[in-house]
């Protein structure tokens, strides 16, 4: 804990390191069953929600983990449940799995996406609480975090009734304020910083662009050329980075960037990432590193409906 951190802030950070990453060893393969995907550039087959993937083994591990990308399952490498899998498996359902207790299956699969949304919010809130510049809103962030955490712990029968949209809206507003406070101290060009929030930048040529401290929240950066771009301290919450080229880009200090977003992009050994994120194994010229939570038991990603802007499928995350 740093000198100016409150015990509550430290508690939030501890939470991030223990509960907000997928722990496949303690999950019943929920994302490989509960979620649908469609045949596309990301998946070689179509699978309905609630149907186990053919590659899911009896021990809930993926049978082709080491070969996902070569075999056309790249969508499986850009997904993270943010800890929802183990929470639903071990807490909500107390360790009863859908194979040996099939009466739990439907409810478990219904609950999983709800908890996943909430866990994603917890991940953002935890990051915001680590921003010293956001101290003016820390109390509200803490309250939102505790409420969101409480919702994740509701009984299975109550979870489908959670108004996830309302919670997203509440948290999204707080994160915007935290982001503005954090980026206020970032040097900006004389003519000011234009907002790219939600902008359509698909395929945009942004090579070497000066985007330090930019608001790129929810921007569509699919296949954008961001090679060598300065993205330090940029707010990338929910930005769609699928196939964006981040080679040589500097994302140090970027806000609300998640591992699934990074995994969905391209990059190289010169790309600079926030310390909390791992360089994906598929980035050329880099040492191998796990794309998802744990080697040997990868969980699926779901860019289900291909790469269209409004595909309707699951992307690495669209934030708040
Ligand atoms: S990680 Fe992907 S391929 Fe493997 S079992 Fe899960 S959904 Fe199937």
Boltz pocket constraint, residues with backbone or C-beta under 6 A from the ligand:
constraints:
  - pocket:
      binder: B
      contacts: [[A, 31], [A, 32], [A, 53], [A, 54], [A, 55], [A, 56], [A, 57], [A, 61], [A, 62], [A, 63], [A, 64], [A, 65], [A, 73], [A, 76], [A, 298], [A, 299], [A, 300], [A, 301]]
      max_distance: 6.0
